[in-house]
Amino acid sequence: MSNRRRKYEIAPKKVRNAFVLGTSAVILLTVGLAIAAETSLVQNQILKPQDETTNTIFVAIMIGLASALVGSFLFRFAFRLWLEPVNHVLEGMSLLAEGKYDTRISINSRWGMSQMQDGFNRLAGELQNVEILRSDFINNFSHEFKTPLVSIRGLAGLMKSKELPREKQITYLDIIEEEAKRLSFMTTNVLQISKLENQTILTDRVRYNLSEQLRRCLLLLEKQWSQKDLSLMVEFDEFYVVANEDMMSHVWVNLLDNAIKFADNGGSVLIDITQNGSWLTVKVGNTGPAIPPEEMTKIFTKFYQVDQSHAKSGNGIGLSIAKYVIELHKGTISVSRDEEQEMTVFSVEIPCAM
């Protein structure tokens, strides 16, 4: 299919109809004008009926002049109707290329041009959101990365003192170790999400006990939930899946860590597994403040953080990684609010092992 033919078919239907009608009108109008003019001149004896050569030349000249006039009018009309909106889009694209992501265009909605306007404005809005997230990530990640570095530097300086008691040294070394682990965790997350974004094939799948994996992940976080005196609602049967065990472990640790982190002191954490046909639904929930409804649609976006005050540690990557992993396993992940139990609940659906 030629480019010209493709462009014609892409044009809105109303524009294509107008083009066909306009072309037909030009042909009929010019022929009609030429015949009328010739008839009038013959009747007034300016042209002789038997002079066929002269008449033919005259008709050709009249058709040419009429075509030029009508064509000029239609060209101007088509330019305003079709090319002027394209001009608006091109100008808008130039502004977007300069980084002005708040650019929006307004095009006359007649003739189907509103589709072009809506498409451009939607694209500009998405670019603006990505830019905001990128800026937020730089600010958030810089803050999260800088804090442990400052602690390590300060404690290392204190340890240079020869009079520092051994007990203090041990305490400072423990803090340095924890902060180093925190830095390592953040770096690993960034590298992992970069890898997952480019991964389309799931490897290293094995059949294993999902229930046992969840219990192990919960034990890894025993220190955190013990410190907050949380009640654990953990009662489920044994279920098996065929999946990448390491990847899925990262998902459960992340969800459980978030549940513990945002639960109120003395609150509850829920872990539940149910089966529906060939699918398993794993729910991880916690009592505590609700996530605002407008935030629920953004919570799985890379680098997005609900807590903008940094009162809770995190860098907005964990849930994005969880979403990538679950989607690689052909599953889904969502978040909702259970008002009856006053819990925020994350639900993961994945295929079970048959």
C-alpha positions as CSV (number, residue, x, y, z in Angstrom):
1,M,0.0,0.0,0.0
2,S,1.5,3.4,-1.0
3,N,2.1,6.1,1.6
4,R,-0.4,8.4,-0.2
5,R,-3.1,5.7,0.0
6,R,-2.2,5.0,3.7
7,K,-2.5,8.7,4.6
8,Y,-5.9,9.0,2.9
9,E,-7.2,6.0,4.9
10,I,-5.8,7.4,8.2
11,A,-7.6,10.7,7.7
12,P,-10.9,11.1,9.6
13,K,-13.9,9.8,7.7
14,K,-15.6,13.3,7.4
15,V,-12.4,14.7,5.9
16,R,-12.3,11.9,3.3
17,N,-15.9,12.5,2.4
18,A,-15.4,16.2,2.1
19,F,-12.4,15.5,-0.2
20,V,-14.5,13.3,-2.6
21,L,-17.4,15.7,-2.6
22,G,-15.2,18.7,-3.2
23,T,-13.4,17.0,-6.1
24,S,-16.7,16.0,-7.7
25,A,-18.0,19.6,-7.2
26,V,-15.0,21.1,-8.9
27,I,-15.4,18.8,-12.0
28,L,-19.1,19.5,-12.3
29,L,-18.8,23.2,-11.6
30,T,-16.0,23.8,-14.1
31,V,-17.6,21.9,-16.9
32,G,-21.0,23.6,-16.2
33,L,-19.4,27.0,-16.2
34,A,-17.5,26.3,-19.4
35,I,-20.6,25.0,-21.2
36,A,-22.7,27.9,-20.0
37,A,-20.1,30.5,-21.1
38,E,-19.7,28.9,-24.5
39,T,-23.5,28.8,-25.0
40,S,-23.8,32.5,-24.0
41,L,-21.0,33.6,-26.3
42,V,-22.4,31.6,-29.3
43,Q,-25.9,33.1,-28.7
44,N,-24.4,36.6,-28.6
45,Q,-22.5,35.7,-31.9
46,I,-19.1,36.3,-30.2
47,L,-18.3,32.7,-31.2
48,K,-19.5,30.9,-34.3
49,P,-21.0,27.4,-33.8
50,Q,-19.1,26.0,-36.7
51,D,-15.7,27.1,-35.4
52,E,-14.9,23.9,-33.4
53,T,-11.2,24.7,-32.9
54,T,-11.9,28.1,-31.4
55,N,-14.7,26.7,-29.3
56,T,-12.5,23.9,-27.9
57,I,-9.7,26.3,-27.0
58,F,-12.2,28.6,-25.3
59,V,-13.8,25.7,-23.3
60,A,-10.3,24.6,-22.2
61,I,-9.4,28.1,-21.1
62,M,-12.7,28.4,-19.2
63,I,-12.2,25.1,-17.5
64,G,-8.7,26.0,-16.5
65,L,-9.7,29.4,-15.0
66,A,-12.7,27.9,-13.2
67,S,-10.6,25.0,-11.8
68,A,-7.9,27.5,-10.6
69,L,-10.5,29.6,-8.8
70,V,-12.4,26.8,-7.2
71,G,-9.2,24.9,-6.5
72,S,-7.7,27.9,-4.7
73,F,-10.8,28.1,-2.6
74,L,-10.8,24.4,-1.7
75,F,-7.0,24.4,-1.0
76,R,-7.4,27.3,1.4
77,F,-10.4,25.5,3.0
78,A,-8.4,22.2,3.3
79,F,-5.4,24.0,4.7
80,R,-7.4,25.5,7.5
81,L,-9.3,22.3,8.1
82,W,-6.5,19.7,8.0
83,L,-3.0,21.3,7.9
84,E,-3.6,24.0,10.5
85,P,-4.3,21.4,13.2
86,V,-1.2,19.5,12.2
87,N,0.7,22.8,12.6
88,H,-0.6,23.0,16.2
89,V,0.6,19.4,16.9
90,L,4.0,20.1,15.4
91,E,4.4,23.2,17.5
92,G,3.3,21.3,20.6
93,M,5.8,18.5,19.9
94,S,8.6,21.1,19.6
95,L,7.7,22.4,23.1
96,L,7.6,18.9,24.5
97,A,11.1,18.2,23.0
98,E,12.2,21.3,24.9
99,G,11.0,19.7,28.2
100,K,7.8,21.8,28.5
101,Y,5.6,18.9,29.5
102,D,2.7,21.1,30.7
103,T,2.0,21.9,27.0
104,R,-1.5,21.2,25.8
105,I,-3.2,22.0,22.5
106,S,-6.7,23.0,21.5
107,I,-8.0,22.1,18.1
108,N,-11.5,22.7,16.5
109,S,-13.4,19.6,17.3
110,R,-15.2,19.5,13.9
111,W,-14.3,16.9,11.3
112,G,-12.9,14.5,13.8
113,M,-9.9,16.5,14.8
114,S,-10.7,16.1,18.5
115,Q,-9.0,12.7,18.3
116,M,-5.7,14.3,17.4
117,Q,-6.1,16.8,20.2
118,D,-7.0,14.2,22.8
119,G,-4.2,11.9,21.7
120,F,-1.6,14.6,22.0
121,N,-2.8,15.9,25.3
122,R,-2.9,12.4,26.8
123,L,0.7,11.8,25.6
124,A,1.8,15.1,27.1
125,G,0.1,14.2,30.4
126,E,1.9,10.9,30.6
127,L,5.2,12.5,29.9
128,Q,4.6,15.1,32.6
129,N,3.7,12.3,35.1
130,V,6.9,10.4,34.2
131,E,9.0,13.6,34.6
132,I,7.3,14.2,38.0
133,L,8.1,10.6,39.1
134,R,11.6,10.9,37.9
135,S,12.2,14.1,39.8
136,D,10.5,12.6,42.9
137,F,12.7,9.6,42.7
138,I,15.9,11.6,42.5
139,N,14.8,13.6,45.6
140,N,13.6,10.5,47.5
141,F,16.5,8.3,46.5
142,S,19.0,11.0,47.3
143,H,17.5,11.4,50.7
144,E,17.3,7.7,51.4
145,F,20.9,7.2,50.2
146,K,22.4,10.2,52.0
147,T,21.0,9.3,55.4
148,P,22.9,6.1,56.0
149,L,26.0,7.5,54.4
150,V,25.9,10.4,56.9
151,S,25.4,7.9,59.8
152,I,28.3,5.7,58.6
153,R,30.6,8.7,58.2
154,G,29.7,10.2,61.6
155,L,30.1,6.9,63.5
156,A,33.4,6.0,61.7
157,G,34.7,9.4,62.9
158,L,33.7,8.7,66.5
159,M,35.4,5.3,66.4
160,K,38.7,6.9,65.8
161,S,38.8,8.1,69.4
162,K,41.2,6.0,71.4
163,E,39.2,6.5,74.6
164,L,36.0,5.0,73.1
165,P,34.9,2.1,75.3
166,R,34.6,-1.4,73.7
167,E,30.9,-1.5,74.3
168,K,30.4,1.7,72.3
169,Q,32.5,0.4,69.5
170,I,30.4,-2.7,69.2
171,T,27.2,-0.5,69.2
172,Y,28.6,1.8,66.5
173,L,29.7,-1.1,64.4
174,D,26.3,-2.7,64.6
175,I,24.7,0.6,63.4
176,I,27.3,0.8,60.6
177,E,26.5,-2.7,59.6
178,E,22.7,-2.0,59.5
179,E,23.2,1.1,57.4
180,A,25.5,-0.7,55.0
181,K,22.8,-3.4,54.6
182,R,20.3,-0.6,53.9
183,L,22.5,0.8,51.2
184,S,23.0,-2.6,49.7
185,F,19.3,-3.3,49.7
186,M,18.5,0.0,47.8
187,T,21.2,-0.7,45.2
188,T,20.0,-4.2,44.7
189,N,16.4,-3.0,44.2
190,V,17.4,-0.5,41.6
191,L,19.4,-3.1,39.7
192,Q,16.6,-5.7,40.0
193,I,13.9,-3.5,38.6
194,S,16.1,-2.6,35.7
195,K,16.6,-6.3,35.0
196,L,12.9,-7.1,35.3
197,E,11.9,-4.4,32.9
198,N,13.9,-6.1,30.2
199,Q,12.9,-9.7,31.1
200,T,10.1,-11.3,29.2
201,I,10.8,-15.0,29.8
202,L,10.4,-16.6,33.3
203,T,13.2,-19.0,34.1
204,D,14.1,-21.4,37.0
205,R,10.5,-22.4,37.7
206,V,10.1,-25.2,40.2
207,R,7.2,-26.8,42.2
208,Y,7.4,-25.8,45.8
209,N,5.2,-25.3,49.0
210,L,3.9,-21.7,48.9
211,S,2.5,-21.9,52.4
212,E,5.9,-22.9,53.8
213,Q,7.6,-20.1,51.9
214,L,5.2,-17.5,53.4
215,R,5.9,-18.8,56.9
216,R,9.7,-18.5,56.3
217,C,9.4,-15.0,55.0
218,L,7.4,-14.1,58.1
219,L,10.1,-15.5,60.4
220,L,12.7,-13.4,58.6
221,L,10.8,-10.3,59.7
222,E,10.2,-11.6,63.3
223,K,12.3,-8.7,64.8
224,Q,10.1,-6.1,63.2
225,W,6.7,-7.5,64.1
226,S,7.9,-8.4,67.6
227,Q,9.0,-4.8,68.3
228,K,5.6,-3.4,67.3
229,D,3.7,-6.1,69.3
230,L,1.6,-7.1,66.3
231,S,-1.0,-9.9,66.3
232,L,-0.5,-12.4,63.4
233,M,-3.6,-13.7,61.7
234,V,-1.9,-16.7,59.9
235,E,-4.1,-19.7,59.3
236,F,-4.1,-21.5,55.9
237,D,-3.7,-24.9,54.4
238,E,-0.8,-26.2,52.4
239,F,-0.7,-24.9,48.8
240,Y,1.8,-25.5,46.0
241,V,2.8,-23.4,43.0
242,V,5.2,-23.8,40.0
243,A,7.2,-20.5,40.0
244,N,10.6,-18.9,40.4
245,E,11.1,-19.4,44.2
246,D,13.6,-16.6,44.7
247,M,11.5,-14.0,42.8
248,M,8.4,-14.9,44.7
249,S,10.2,-14.8,48.0
250,H,11.1,-11.2,47.2
251,V,7.4,-10.4,46.6
252,W,6.3,-11.8,50.0
253,V,9.1,-10.2,51.9
254,N,8.2,-6.8,50.4
255,L,4.5,-7.1,51.1
256,L,5.0,-8.4,54.6
257,D,7.6,-5.7,55.3
258,N,5.2,-3.0,54.2
259,A,2.3,-4.5,56.2
260,I,4.4,-4.5,59.4
261,K,5.9,-1.1,58.7
262,F,2.5,0.7,58.2
263,A,0.6,-1.3,60.9
264,D,-0.2,0.5,64.2
265,N,1.6,-0.6,67.3
266,G,-0.3,-3.4,68.8
267,G,-2.3,-3.9,65.5
268,S,-2.7,-6.9,63.3
269,V,-1.1,-8.4,60.2
270,L,-3.1,-10.8,58.0
271,I,-1.8,-13.6,55.8
272,D,-4.4,-15.7,54.0
273,I,-4.4,-18.2,51.1
274,T,-7.5,-19.4,49.2
275,Q,-7.9,-21.5,46.1
276,N,-10.5,-20.9,43.4
277,G,-10.2,-23.5,40.6
278,S,-6.7,-23.3,39.1
279,W,-5.9,-20.0,40.9
280,L,-4.5,-19.1,44.3
281,T,-5.3,-15.8,46.0
282,V,-2.7,-14.7,48.6
283,K,-3.8,-11.8,50.8
284,V,-1.4,-9.7,53.0
285,G,-3.1,-7.0,55.1
286,N,-2.6,-4.8,58.1
287,T,-4.6,-2.6,60.4
288,G,-3.7,1.1,60.4
289,P,-4.3,4.2,58.3
290,A,-6.0,3.7,55.0
291,I,-4.3,4.5,51.7
292,P,-6.1,7.5,50.1
293,P,-8.3,6.3,47.1
294,E,-6.4,8.6,44.7
295,E,-3.1,7.0,45.7
296,M,-4.2,3.4,45.2
297,T,-4.0,3.8,41.4
298,K,-0.4,5.0,41.6
299,I,1.0,2.8,44.4
300,F,2.6,0.2,41.9
301,T,4.2,2.9,39.8
302,K,8.0,2.9,39.9
303,F,9.6,5.3,42.4
304,Y,6.2,6.4,43.7
305,Q,5.8,6.8,47.5
306,V,2.6,7.3,49.4
307,D,4.5,8.6,52.4
308,Q,6.2,11.8,51.1
309,S,7.4,12.8,54.5
310,H,10.0,10.0,54.7
311,A,8.7,9.1,58.1
312,K,8.8,5.5,56.9
313,S,11.9,4.1,55.2
314,G,11.6,3.1,51.5
315,N,12.3,4.3,48.0
316,G,9.1,3.4,46.1
317,I,10.6,0.5,44.2
318,G,9.5,-2.6,46.2
319,L,5.9,-2.7,45.0
320,S,7.0,-2.0,41.4
321,I,9.3,-5.1,41.6
322,A,6.5,-7.1,43.1
323,K,4.1,-6.2,40.2
324,Y,6.8,-7.1,37.6
325,V,7.4,-10.5,39.2
326,I,3.7,-11.3,39.5
327,E,3.0,-10.3,35.9
328,L,5.9,-12.5,34.8
329,H,4.1,-15.4,36.5
330,K,0.9,-14.5,34.6
331,G,-0.7,-13.3,37.8
332,T,-2.2,-10.0,39.1
333,I,-1.7,-7.9,42.2
334,S,-4.1,-5.3,43.6
335,V,-4.8,-3.3,46.7
336,S,-8.1,-2.6,48.5
337,R,-9.5,-1.4,51.8
338,D,-11.5,-3.9,54.0
339,E,-13.6,-1.4,56.0
340,E,-15.1,-4.2,58.1
341,Q,-11.7,-5.3,59.5
342,E,-10.2,-1.8,59.0
343,M,-7.4,-3.3,57.0
344,T,-5.4,-2.4,53.9
345,V,-5.2,-5.6,51.9
346,F,-2.9,-6.6,49.0
347,S,-4.2,-9.4,46.9
348,V,-2.0,-11.6,44.7
349,E,-3.5,-14.0,42.2
350,I,-1.3,-16.7,40.7
351,P,-1.8,-20.0,39.0
352,C,-1.5,-23.0,41.4
353,A,0.3,-26.3,40.8
354,M,-2.0,-29.0,39.6
